[in-house]
Amino acid sequence: MKDIFGNRIFVRLFLATIASQLGTIVGNMAFAFYLLDRYSSQPGYASLAELMYSLPTLLVFWLVGVAADRFDRRRIAENSAWIRVVLTAVLLLVLYGGWLPLAFAVLFLRSAVSKFYAPAESALLQGILAPEQYVAASGLNQTVMGVFMMFGVSLGALSYHVFGILGAVVIDGIGLLAVGFLIRSCKVPAEVALPNGKTTWRSIRLREITADFSEGIRYIRRFPLLLSLIGGFLLFGLLNGGFAVLPMYTMKYKLAPDQYTFYSSLFAVFLGIGFLLGGIIGPALVNRFKPHRVIIVSLLGSGLASLALIAADEPWFYLSVVLVIGVLLAPLNIAIGGWLPSLVDAKQMGRVSAWNDPLLMLSQSVALGLIALLYPGTISLETIYASLSVILLLAFLFYLVTLPRYQRQHEQTAPSHETAALG
């Protein structure tokens, strides 16, 4: 861990991630509370807002990975932050005028721009860290995610009630400003920022973009282990879509109608505590056991634990189960996050990591769309929770069948993609 924090580029990227997550969580949760307060008879608006965060992936996913591998990765990450700052200012004006349809449109555009950040940032991290540091970095990110889940929603609710929706959006914008300045301060070696050489937008043609995109698909298909890991993201997206809105719906319409804001905040706190605890023990588990075993056991445990949410009839039991699920899911995230960079060639990292979000967001959008369409008229909350449990158990079965076999094949035949640490 000391070696990681001795890498100044990593520290700046890590701080940028913290600033980005803080602003985004505060802004997004405040907007969700705003919609539920102002349009309480139309809960579908909250699902629609989540769709505005996820659907843009399907518009730009074919381009973001190519951009991260063709162009300067540092500049892509930095410019993504600056453009979102401008769009956040536009969002402030739209919300001040009370134009909700335009607010959804701005959220859509801002989300589309944000999709360029993750592939560039993950490719930068792969280049500046040694392979043996990937799991530690993944565990650190998981711990930070747990802390933000503990306090992020509470900060969103507090910001909304103290400063209003406009003040919360300002906080989001300040976080993005910090991201831009931090990434600009990074002195990234050329072989990390531009592993495939320098390219200009004027020199690249649509045919080359589509060829690069197709190359990313072919690369993933050449390695069954990589294909299996990334294919599972379809199931994870369905899970993310359900839990994006279900806690608020559960508290507002079932368990605590008069205190739904308070208990919705506690959902994030309890899940965050679970992620924090799981983030602490996760790296040790991954190093002690093989990553595929951690993934399989985590999915089985969380799938069985989530069945208890169906029977929840009071908030504190519900929150206790959520904490357990968080502890079980954190090692899963660490195992996948620490494993993927070691399986991918540095020159292909942008193209490969660019597939994570599209698969997640495609299935997440499907889940959110179905919930917005079918709840509460056609299906109940219990039915949705039962479906999420089935999804986790299906993911367990999928990885149980595929990962052990492909791991053995990979150990025997796959070339090493290790990259020397820089910084």
N, C-alpha and C positions, 0 to 999 in steps of 0.2 A: 504493500500500500504506500509506503514511503517513496518507493521508486516512481509510482504513478504521479504522486503530488510533487515530485521533483521535476517532472516534465512540465515546463511552463505553458506549452501549447495546450496540453491536456487540461491544465487548471483553467485556462481562459475559456476553452470550449465547455468545460464542466460548469463554470459560472454562467456562461451564456445559456446553457440548458436550464439551469435553475431559474434565471430571469425570465426565460420564455415560458416555462411551465407555470411560474407564479402568476404572471400577467394573464395567461390564457385561462387558467383555472378560475381566477377571480372574475374575469370578464364573462366567460361562458356560463358559470353558475349564476352570476348576477342576472344575466339575460334570461336564464331559465326561470328564476324566481319572479322576474319582471313579467314574463308571459303568463305564469300561473296566477299571479296576483291580478293583473289587468284583464286577462282573458280566462278567468277561472272556469267558465262554462265550456271552454274549448281546449281540452288538454292536448289535443292533437297538435297545437302550435308548438309545444315543447319538443315533440317528436320531429316536427318539421324543421325546427332550429338545428337539431342534431343532424338531420339530413343535409343541411347546408354545410355542415362541417365535413361530412363524409362523401357526398356525391361528387364534389370536384375532383376527387382522386380518379374517378373514371374518365374524366375529361383530359387530364394531363399525365396520367401514369406512363403512357408510351414515350413521353418526352423527358421526364425528370431524371431517369437513370442514364439516358444517353447524355444529357447535359452534364451530369456529375462525372462521367468518364471522358467526355470530350473537352470540357471547358474547365476553367480554374475553379476548383471546388471551394476554396475559401471565398472567392468573390460571389459565387452563387449563394452560399449560405448568408453572406453579409447583405447582398442586395435583396434577398428574400425578406430580411428584417426591415430594411428601409422602405420597401414597397408596402409592407403591411402597416408601417407607421402612418403612411399617407392614407391608406384605406381606413385605418382606425379613426383618423380625423374626419373623413367623409362619413363614417358611421355615426360619429357624434352629432354631426349636422342633421343627419337623417332622423335619428332618434329624437333630437330636439324638436324637429318639425312634426313628429308623430307619424311618419310614413313607414308603417310596418312592412309592406311589400318591398319597398326599396331597402329596408334594413336587412331583409332576408337576402336580397340580391348582393349587397355589399359583403355580407357574411360569406356568401358563396365565393365571391372573387377573392376575398382575403384568405379563405381556406385553400383555394386553388394555388395561390402564390406560396403558401406555407408548405405545400407538398414538395417543393424543390429543396427545402432545407434538410430534411432527414437523410436522403441518400448522400448528399454532399457531406454532411456532418459525420455519418457513419463511415464513409470512405476515408475521411480525414483521420478519424480515430484509429481505424485499422492501420493506417500508414505510420502513425506516430507512436504506436504501442508495440511492444514485443508480443508474440503469440501467447506466451505464458501469463501475460497481464490481462488478456481478454476477459477471463472469468471474474477477476477482481474488479475490473472496470464495470462489468455487467452487474455484479453484486452491489457496487457503489451506486450505480444508477437506480437499481431497484430500491435501495434504502432511501434515496432521495425521493423517489416516487412515493414510497410509504409515508414519508414526512409530509409531502404535499397533499396526499390523500387525507392525512389526519387533520390538517389545518386549512387546506385549500378551499373546500366547500364552506367551512366556517368563515373564512376570510371573505369569500364571495357573498355569503349571506350578510355578514357584518358590513361590507362595503356597500351592498345594495341598500340596507336599511339606514346606514349613516350618511352615505354620499349620494344615494340614488343610482339609477342605471347609468347616468352620464359620468358620475364620479368613478364608478367601477370600470367603465370603458377607458377612462383616462389612465387608470392604474395599469390596465392592459397595454396601452400605448407606451407608457414609461418602461415597462418590461421589455418591449420590443426595441426601444431606443438603446437600452443597455445591451441587448443582444448584438445590435449592429456595431456598437463601439468596441465591445469585447472581441468580436471576430475580426474587426479591422486591425486590432492590435496584435493579432497572431502573425508571427513570422514563420510561415509554413514552407518547408523545402520544396523546390520545384518538382522533385520526383514524387512527392506526395500530392501536391495540388494539381499537377499536370502529368500523371503517369503515362499518358499516351501521347504526350507532346502538345504543343500549342496549336489551338484551332480558333478561327474567328467565325462569327455568325455568318458573315458574308460568303465564306468559303464553303459552308456546309449546305447540302441540298437535301430536299425531302427524301430522296431515294436513299441517301446515306443514313438519315435518321431512322427510317424504317429498317434498313439493313442492320444497324446497330441494335435496334430493338429486337429484331429477330435473332440476332446473335445471343442476346441475353437469354431468350427462351431456349435456344439450342444448348447453351452452356448449362443451364439448370437441368435440362433433360439428360445431358450426358452423365450426370451424377445422381443415381437413384436416391442416395441418402439426402442430398440437397433438395431434390424434387419432393421427397416425402415430407421433409420438415416444412417446406414452404407451402405445400398443398394443405397441410393442416391448418393454415391460417384462415381458410374458408370457414372452418368450424369455429375458430376463435372469434371471427368477426360477428357471427350470429350471437355469440355470448356477449360480446361488447355492446352490440346493439340493444340487447335486452336490458343489460344492467345500466345503460346510459340514462334510461328514463324510469325504470321500474321502482327504484327506491323512493323517488318522489311520489309516484302514483300510489305505491303501497302505503306510504304514510298519510297522504292526503285523502285517499278514498277508502282506506281500510283500517289501519292501525292507530293513527293519531291525526284525525282531520283538523283539530284545532291547534295542533302544534307540529304541523308537518315540516315547517322550515327548520325547527330545532332538531327533530329526529332525522331529517334528511341530511343535515350537517353531521350528525352523529354517525350516520352510515359511513360517510367518508372517513371519519375519525377511526372507527372500528376497523374498517377495511385497511386503512393506512397503518394502524398498529399491527395488523396481521402481516402486511407487506414488509413493515419494518423488521418484525421478528423473523419472518421468513428470509428477508434480505440478509440478516446477520448470519443465519445458519446455512443459507443456500450455498455460498461458495465452498464451505467445508464439505457439504454433501456432494456437490458436483466433483470436487477433487477426490473425495473418498470413494464414491461410486462413479460409474460411467454416466455421462449426461443423459443417454437414452433411458437409463433406469430411473433417474430422477424425474424425467418427463412423464414416463408411464405411471409411476406411483403417485405423482402429484395429481394427474388427471383422474385417476381412480378415486383417490381420497376426496378431492373437491367435488367430483360428481356425486358421490354418496352423501357428502355433507350437505350439498345444495338441496337434496330431497327434503331436508328438514324445513326449508323455507316455505314449502307448501303448507305445512301445518302451523306455521307461526300465527299466533293469535294475540300477541302483545309485543310492543316494540323492543323490549330488552332481550327477549329470547331471539328475535330476529337478528338483532345486532350481534349477539354472541355467536350465532352461526356464521354471520358475515366475517367476524374476526377469524374464526377457524378456517374459512375458505381462503382468506387472505394469506394466512400462514402457509397453506398448502399450495397456493398458486405462485407465490414468490419464487421458490426454487425452480419451478417450471420456466418462468421468464428468464432467470439467471442462466439456466442450462442452455436454452435456445440462444439467448443473446451472447453468451460466451463461446458457443459452439460454431455458429454460422461464420464468423470472420475467419476461423481457422480452416474452413472448407472452401473458401472462395479466393481466387486469384485477385491480387490488388487491382489489376487493370480492369477487372470485371465487376468490382464491388458495387459500383453505382448502379449498373444494369440489374444486378441480382437483388440488391436491397430495395430497388424501386418497385419490385414485385410484392413486397410485404404489404405496403399500404393498399394497393389496389385490391388484393384478395381480401384483406381485412375489411376494407370499406365497402366492397361490393356486397359481401354477406351482411355487414352491419347495416347497410342501406336497406337491404331486403328485410332484415328483422325490424328496423324502425318503421319502414313502410307498412309492413303487416300489422304492427302494433297500432300505428296511427289509424289504419283502415278498420281493424277488427275490434279494438278495445275502445269503449266498454260494451258496445252493442252486441258483438258476436261471441267473444271469448272472455274468460275471467282472468284475474291475476293468477289464480292457482294453475290454470292451464298454461299460462306463459312460463311460470316457474318450473312446471313439470317438463316443458319443452327444453328449457335450458339445462336441466339435469340430464335429459336424454342426449343433448348435444355434447356435454362433457364426457359422458360415458361412451358415446360414439367416437370421440377423439381418442379416448383411452384405447378402445379396440383397434382403431386405425393405426396408432403408433405401436401398440403391442404386436401387431402383425408385421409391420414394415421395418421399424427401427432396428431391432436386434439383427435381423438378416442383413440389412444394408450396411450397418455398422461393421459387421464382419467383412463384408465385401470391400468396404472402403479401406479398412486397415490393411488389406492384402494388395489392393490394386491402385487406389487413388494416389496421385502425386501430392506432395506437400505444397501448400500454398503459403507457407510461413513467410512473413515479411520482417525485415530488420527494423528494430525500433529506431526512431529518430526523435530529435528534440533535445 
